[in-house]
Amino acid sequence: MANLYETIAALCEQAGIRPGRLCDELALSRGLMTDLKMGRKKGVSAETAQKIASFFGVSVGYLLGLDDMETTP
Protein backbone atom coordinates (compact mmCIF):
# COMPACT_ATOMS: atom_id res chain seq x y z
CA MET A 1 0.00 0.00 0.00
CA ALA A 2 1.38 3.39 -0.98
CA ASN A 3 1.58 6.14 1.58
CA LEU A 4 -0.37 9.36 1.20
CA TYR A 5 2.53 11.37 -0.23
CA GLU A 6 3.29 8.71 -2.84
CA THR A 7 -0.35 8.70 -3.92
CA ILE A 8 -0.47 12.49 -4.18
CA ALA A 9 2.86 12.58 -6.03
CA ALA A 10 1.61 9.96 -8.51
CA LEU A 11 -1.59 11.94 -9.10
CA CYS A 12 0.45 15.11 -9.61
CA GLU A 13 2.67 13.33 -12.12
CA GLN A 14 -0.37 12.06 -14.03
CA ALA A 15 -1.77 15.60 -14.10
CA GLY A 16 1.58 17.09 -15.12
CA ILE A 17 1.97 19.31 -12.07
CA ARG A 18 4.32 19.44 -9.12
CA PRO A 19 3.13 18.97 -5.52
CA GLY A 20 4.09 22.58 -4.78
CA ARG A 21 1.73 23.81 -7.49
CA LEU A 22 -1.01 21.65 -6.02
CA CYS A 23 -0.47 23.42 -2.70
CA ASP A 24 -0.66 26.80 -4.41
CA GLU A 25 -3.86 25.86 -6.26
CA LEU A 26 -5.56 24.62 -3.08
CA ALA A 27 -4.12 27.21 -0.69
CA LEU A 28 -2.29 24.54 1.31
CA SER A 29 1.04 24.94 3.02
CA ARG A 30 3.96 23.65 0.98
CA GLY A 31 5.34 22.46 4.32
CA LEU A 32 2.48 19.96 4.43
CA MET A 33 3.85 18.13 1.39
CA THR A 34 7.37 18.25 2.81
CA ASP A 35 6.15 16.81 6.12
CA LEU A 36 4.28 14.03 4.31
CA LYS A 37 7.28 13.26 2.11
CA MET A 38 9.70 13.16 5.06
CA GLY A 39 7.33 11.07 7.17
CA ARG A 40 6.84 13.73 9.83
CA LYS A 41 3.10 13.57 9.09
CA LYS A 42 1.18 10.46 8.16
CA GLY A 43 -2.12 12.06 7.21
CA VAL A 44 -4.13 15.21 6.63
CA SER A 45 -7.41 16.59 7.90
CA ALA A 46 -10.66 15.38 6.36
CA GLU A 47 -11.14 18.82 4.78
CA THR A 48 -7.69 18.77 3.19
CA ALA A 49 -8.14 15.20 1.97
CA GLN A 50 -11.45 16.20 0.35
CA LYS A 51 -9.85 19.23 -1.34
CA ILE A 52 -7.05 17.12 -2.79
CA ALA A 53 -9.37 14.30 -3.86
CA SER A 54 -11.77 16.75 -5.51
CA PHE A 55 -8.90 18.47 -7.34
CA PHE A 56 -7.87 15.19 -8.94
CA GLY A 57 -11.38 13.77 -9.32
CA VAL A 58 -10.68 10.75 -7.12
CA SER A 59 -12.36 9.45 -3.99
CA VAL A 60 -10.96 10.25 -0.56
CA GLY A 61 -10.75 6.49 -0.03
CA TYR A 62 -8.48 6.17 -3.07
CA LEU A 63 -6.35 9.07 -1.89
CA LEU A 64 -5.93 7.43 1.52
CA GLY A 65 -5.20 4.01 0.04
CA LEU A 66 -8.50 2.48 1.14
CA ASP A 67 -10.07 2.04 -2.32
CA ASP A 68 -8.61 0.48 -5.43
CA MET A 69 -10.65 2.60 -7.83
CA GLU A 70 -9.42 6.10 -8.66
CA THR A 71 -12.77 7.66 -9.42
CA THR A 72 -15.95 7.59 -7.45
CA PRO A 73 -18.82 5.67 -9.06
C-alpha positions as CSV (number, residue, x, y, z in Angstrom):
1,M,0.0,0.0,0.0
2,A,1.4,3.4,-1.0
3,N,1.6,6.1,1.6
4,L,-0.4,9.4,1.2
5,Y,2.5,11.4,-0.2
6,E,3.3,8.7,-2.8
7,T,-0.3,8.7,-3.9
8,I,-0.5,12.5,-4.2
9,A,2.9,12.6,-6.0
10,A,1.6,10.0,-8.5
11,L,-1.6,11.9,-9.1
12,C,0.4,15.1,-9.6
13,E,2.7,13.3,-12.1
14,Q,-0.4,12.1,-14.0
15,A,-1.8,15.6,-14.1
16,G,1.6,17.1,-15.1
17,I,2.0,19.3,-12.1
18,R,4.3,19.4,-9.1
19,P,3.1,19.0,-5.5
20,G,4.1,22.6,-4.8
21,R,1.7,23.8,-7.5
22,L,-1.0,21.6,-6.0
23,C,-0.5,23.4,-2.7
24,D,-0.7,26.8,-4.4
25,E,-3.9,25.9,-6.3
26,L,-5.6,24.6,-3.1
27,A,-4.1,27.2,-0.7
28,L,-2.3,24.5,1.3
29,S,1.0,24.9,3.0
30,R,4.0,23.6,1.0
31,G,5.3,22.5,4.3
32,L,2.5,20.0,4.4
33,M,3.9,18.1,1.4
34,T,7.4,18.3,2.8
35,D,6.2,16.8,6.1
36,L,4.3,14.0,4.3
37,K,7.3,13.3,2.1
38,M,9.7,13.2,5.1
39,G,7.3,11.1,7.2
40,R,6.8,13.7,9.8
41,K,3.1,13.6,9.1
42,K,1.2,10.5,8.2
43,G,-2.1,12.1,7.2
44,V,-4.1,15.2,6.6
45,S,-7.4,16.6,7.9
46,A,-10.7,15.4,6.4
47,E,-11.1,18.8,4.8
48,T,-7.7,18.8,3.2
49,A,-8.1,15.2,2.0
50,Q,-11.4,16.2,0.4
51,K,-9.8,19.2,-1.3
52,I,-7.0,17.1,-2.8
53,A,-9.4,14.3,-3.9
54,S,-11.8,16.7,-5.5
55,F,-8.9,18.5,-7.3
56,F,-7.9,15.2,-8.9
57,G,-11.4,13.8,-9.3
58,V,-10.7,10.8,-7.1
59,S,-12.4,9.4,-4.0
60,V,-11.0,10.2,-0.6
61,G,-10.7,6.5,0.0
62,Y,-8.5,6.2,-3.1
63,L,-6.3,9.1,-1.9
64,L,-5.9,7.4,1.5
65,G,-5.2,4.0,0.0
66,L,-8.5,2.5,1.1
67,D,-10.1,2.0,-2.3
68,D,-8.6,0.5,-5.4
69,M,-10.6,2.6,-7.8
70,E,-9.4,6.1,-8.7
71,T,-12.8,7.7,-9.4
72,T,-15.9,7.6,-7.5
73,P,-18.8,5.7,-9.1
